[in-house]
Amino acid sequence: MSSKNLLKGTLILLIMFNLFNVLNFIFQFSMARLLSLADYGIMSALFAIVYLSVGFTESIQTILTKFTTQEENKGKLHDIIKKALQKTIQLGILVYLIFLIIAIPLSTTLNIPYFLLALTGLFIVISFVIPVTRGALQGRKRFTALGWNMIFEGVIKLALAIALVWIGWRVYGAMLATVAALAAAFLFTFVPLRDITRTKTKSVQLKDLTNYTTPVFLITFIVLTFYSIDVLIAKAVFPDELAGTYAMASLLAKTIFIGTLPISKAMFPLTAGKKKSRSESPQKLFTHALALLGLCIAIALALFYFLADWIIRIFAGRVLPEAAAVLPLIAIAISLISISNLVILYKLSRGQTRGYKNFILLLIVEVFLLIHFSSSLLIFSLAFILASAIFLWASIMLLRR
């Protein structure tokens, strides 16, 4: 039954998440056409910052998914959601205030206006609260509702961004649309959860949740940072137009990670649950998920290898041979990170968090490699592959009970 649930959940999320990804792709495609190459490079750097905040989102959503999966009482579920929202709102505001201070030197380093960074930072506050309700939807296996919520976000962001950029707001319009769409999506997550939120709360102790939070938060944050920091480093070490060129190739390659993410999201609540039989063990579910992920990655790598020039030309509306040359290489790096993410989520679902502090070293290694090997986009991309291979090895070897 669990294998059927994995296939069903994966199918639902693959369809709906990738509809969301299509909307995001159209958003990026539209921005690539409407913005100059330099402006697109700035927007990509800002989205790299957004992806760093997604580290908070994914870790909180992972935590809420695990604990809402294991709790059946709706009153206790309501209490978990209520307490989690209170804490994440406070934490989100605190992190935003810290970000406003960090944005002062960051503005100079990245050559991005301070108020544009401050606007992007608003995404951080919302990124702390929306994973609470989305995590509850995922934990209760309400995959359809979760998927529709993300599609709603994508539609709002696309429509609003095109309108605002079209009237001349440029990068400000794109980032304002991104923030507004996430805020609207958060409000609508309460609709499919109303059977829980209308139930009288029943107090529940969050001691276990708190103990689980630190390793999950740190590991998830490092995975998302590892996945997105290449664009920020490229923006710092390359000229604006070359950084924009790399950003386009990187964005396309990262569709592998984003497109296959539903596999791990569907797997997590199933492997986090209690083992029901040997034939439907968590290990077997993980093997099935890994095989499905491998198939998707193989197809994507083949497309990026044989059709790189065509894909870049369609996406950017111009010939960018530098981007086409590095696209297959970046795709390999992202594929390794995708496999690492599946392995890590499986281990987290089984409570294997010991050794999580070692992951900090992996991020340091990546930053060193990308900065040191930045003489060209080709060398930079090869360094990204090496860093990703080390990360995959660590995901297999470091985490344990």
N, C-alpha and C positions, 0 to 999 in steps of 0.2 A: 504494500500500500504506500509506503514511504517513497519508493522509487517512482510510482505513478504520481505522487504528490510533487516530487522533485521535477518530473517532466512537465506536469501541468503548470506548476508555479513558474518554472523556467520559461515555458512557452508564453504564458501570459505576460511575464515581465520582459521577455525578449521583444515581443511585439510592441508593447506599450512604451517600454523604455526607449526602444529604437525609433518609435514615432517621435518621442521627445528628442532623441538625438538628431533625427531628421530636421526637426524644427530648429534645433541649435545649429545644425549644419547650414540651414538656409539663412539663419541669423548671421553666422560667420561669413557665408558667401555674400550676403547683402552688404555687410560691413566692408568686406574686401573690395567690393565694387564701388561703394559710396565714399569710402575714406581714402585718403592718400596712403602711400606705402608707409610713410613716417608715422601718420596717425594710427594706422593699423598696428604698427609696432608698439606704439604707446598703449593702445587698447589691449594688445596681447600681454603686455607686461602687467597691466591692471588685472587682467583675468588670471594671470599667474598668482597674484596676491589673493584674488577671489578663491582660487583653487587651494591656497594654503588654508583659508578659513573653512573650506570644505573638509579639511582634516578634522576640525571640530565637529562638523556636521556628521561625518561618517562614524566617528568614535562614539558620539552620543547616541546616534541611531543604532549602532551595533549593541551598545549597552542596553538600551530600552527594548530592542528586539529580543535579546536573550531573556530578560526578566519578564516581559509580557508574554513570551512564549510559555513560560513555566507557571504562570499565574492564571487560574481560571475564574476566580471570584471577581465580578465586575466592580464591586465596591472597592476592593483592594487595587484593582487596575486603575480606577479613577484616582485613588490616593497617590499611586505611583506617578501618574501623569501630572497631577496637580503639584506635588512636591518637586518633581523634576523641572517643571516650567518655572517655578519660583526661583530655583537655584540657577537655571540657565539664563534667565533674564538678567539677574544680578551679575553673573559672570560675563555675559555678553557686553553689558554696559561698561564694566571695568576694563575688559580687553579693548573695547573701542577707544576709551580715554587714553589707554597706554599707546594704542596705535596712532592716535593724533599726535603724540609726542614723537614717536619713531618716524612718522611721516615727514617731519621737518628735515632731517638729514637725508631721508630717502628721496625726497623731492629733488634735492640737488644732485644726488648720485645718479638717479634714473632720468633726470631732466624732464620731470613730469610736474605740472602745476599742483601746488599743495591742495587747493580746494577740490581738484579732481580726485586726489588720493583720499581726502576726507569724505567725499561722496561715496567712493568705492568702499570705504570703511564701514558705512552703514550696513552693508551686506553682512558684516561680521555679527552684528547684534541679532539679525534675523536668522543667521546660520546657526546660532546657538539654540533657538527655540523650535524651529521647524522640525529638527530631527526627533524631538520628543514625540510629536504626534505622528510623524511618518514612521518612526520606530515602532510605535504601538500598532499601526496598521500592518507593518511587516511582521511583527511578532504574532499578531492574531491571524496571520496568513490571508489578509484582505488585499491580495496582490492587485486585483482589478481597481479597487479604489485608490491604491497607492499610485498605480500607473496613470489613471485619469487625472490625478492631482498634478503629476509632473507634466502631463500634456497641457493642462490648463496653464501652468506656469510658462511653458514654451510658447504658447500662442500669444499670451499677453506680452511677453518680452519681445517677440518678433515684430508684432504689429506696432507696439509703442516705439521700439527702437527705429524702425524704418521711418515712421512719422517724424520723430524728433531729429534724426540725422538729416532727413530730407529738408527740414525747415532751417537747417544751418547750425544745429547744436553740436554737431560733430561727435567727438568722443564723449562729451558730457551727456548727450542724448542716449548713446548706447549704454552707458553705465547707469543712468537714471532709470532706464527701462528695465535693466537687470535687477536693480534693487526693488522697484515697484512690483515687478512680477513675482518675486520671491515672497514679498509681504502679502500679496493677494492670495498666493498659494497656501501660505500658512493659515490664514483665516478659514480657508475652505477645507482644511484637513479635519476640522471639527465636525463637519457634516456627517461623514461615515462613522464617526466615533460617538455620535450622540447617544447611542444605547448605553455606552459606558459613562459618558460625562453627565448623563441625567440620573445615574444611579447614585444613591447616597454613599459618600465615601466611608470606607472602613479602614482604620489606621493600619499601616503596615510598616515594619521596621526596614530601613534601607541600608543596614550595616553591610550585608553581602554585596549589595549594589555598589556601595562606596568603595569597598575593598577591590572590586573588579574594575572600577573606573580608571584608576591611574595607569595600569599597564595597557588597557585597551585604548585609552586616549593617546598615550605616548606612541604606541605602535601605529595606530591609524593615522595620526598626525604625520609621522615620519614617512609612511607609505605615500600619502598624498603630497607631501613636500618633495619627496624623492621624485615623484611622477611629474611635478610641475615646475620645479626650480630651474630646470634647464633653460627655459625661456627668459627668466629673470637674469640669469648669468650671461646668456647670449646678449641681452639688452645692455649689460654693463661692459662686456668685453669687445663687442663688435660695433661698427658704425650703424647708425639708425636704419638705413635701408637694408643692410646685410642682416641686421637683427630681425627686421620685418620679414625678410625672405626665410630665415630659419623658423620664425614663428609660424608661418603658413605651413611649412613642411611638418613641424612639430604638431600643430593642431590636427592635421590630417592623420598623422600616425597615431595620435592619441584616441582616435575613434575606435581603435582596437580595444583599449582598456575600457572606454565608456560603453562600447557596444556589447562587450562580453560581461560587464559587471552584473547584469541580471542573473547570470548563472550562479555566482557566489551569493547574491542576495536571496535567491530562492533556496539555495542549499543551507544557508546559515540557520534559520529557525528549525529546519528538519534535523540537522545534526546536533543542534543544541538541546533537542528534546530527549526524553528518556528512550533508551534502546528497547525496542519491542521484540525483535527476533534476530537471530544470527544472519538470516538472509537479507534483512533490511537494516544491517548495522550501519553506524555512522561511517565506518571505513569504506563500506561498499558504496554508500551514497557519494562520498568524496571521490572515489574512483570513477563513478559515472560522470560526476561534474567535471573532473579533470579531462576525461575523454572528450566530452562535449566542448570544453574550452579549447582543447588542442585542435579539434576539427575546425572551429571558427577561426583560430589564429592561422592555421595553415592556408585557409582560403584567403584571408586578408593579406598575408605576406605575399602570396602569389599575385594578387591584384596589384599591390604596391610595387612589386618587382617588375612586372611586365608592362604595366600601364602608368608608370610614374609620370612621364611627360604629359600624357593626356589628362590625368587627374589634376595635376598642377595647373595646366592650361585652362581647364574647365572651371576650377575653383577660383583662380586668381584673375582670369580674364586676360592673361598676358603670359608670355614665355619667360619662365624663370629656371634656367638650366641648373643653377646652383641648388635650388630647392628640390628639383627632380632628382639630382644626384644623391642627395642625403636622405630623401624620403624613405627608401627601403632600409637604410641603416637605423634611422630613428624608430622605424616600425619594429625592427628586431628588438631594440632596447625596451620598447613599450610592451612587446609580447612577453618578455622575461619578467617585467614588473607585474603583468596581468596574472601570470602563473604564480608569482610570489604572493600576490594578494589573495588568491584562492587558498593557497597553503596556509597563510596566516589566519584567514577567517575560519578555516576548518579547525585549526589549533585553538583559536580563541573560543569557538563554540564548545570545545571539549574542556575548557578551563586550563589550557596549557599556556600559562603566562610567565612562568619562571624564565629569567634570562632576558626579559624585555629591555632592560637598560642598555644592553649591548648594541641595540639598534641605533643609538645616537651616533656611534662611531661610523656606521654605514653612511649616514648623511654627511659627516665630515669628509669621508673618503670621496664621496661623489663631488662635493664642492671643490675639493682639492684637484681632482682629476679634470673637471670641466674648466677650471680657471687655468691650470697649468698647461693643458693641451688645447689651446684656443688659437693656434696659429692660422687655422682655416676651419670652415664649416665641416669639411670631411674629417679632419683630425678630432674636432670637437664631438662629432657624432660617434666616432669610434670609441672615444673616451666614455661616452654615455652608455654604449653597449657593455664595456668592461665594468662600469659601476653597477649596471643592472644585473650582470651575471653574478657579481659578488653578492648583491642583495638577494638573489634567488638562493644561492648557497646558504646564506645566513638564515633565510626564512625556513629552510629545511632543518638546519642544524641547531639553531640557537634556542627556539621556543620549546619548552618541555614542562612537564608537570612539576 
